Amino acid sequence: MGEHFNTSYEWGIESVEDSKWEDIIDTYFADSMSEFSDSDLRDALDQTRGDGRFTRLVLIRRRDDYAWGTVEMTHAYATVAWRLETHFTECGAQRTKVPQKFQQEFNRRVAGLK
């Protein structure tokens, strides 16, 4: 792999199959949580279930290598208690801590929903 990495972050609302495998059907990506409607965000935070699916909010961290493309993708999910995980995880293992600016963005946006 090359030596030059770029790290990027984006929010997503995943549409997930309501089964034990929880396969991701689709994801709506956004640079900022302000791009999500209040209704969509509430459903994702509550993980409201219906029609065999539910939605959930995720913060995605990507590390890209200029030569190889994406070499690492980790996720921090919001819980049904309306809290954002403190660390990104990959295959269940905790990795990098979520940067404070994303915690703050999450807290501000969620406070506006209550």
Secondary structure, DSSP 8 states (H G I E B T S, - for coil): --S-EEEEEEEEEEEEESSSS--EEEEEEESSGGGS-HHHHHHHHHT-EETTEEEEEEEEEEEEETTTEEEEEEEEEB-TTS-B-SEEEETTEEEEE--HHHHHHHHHHHHTT-
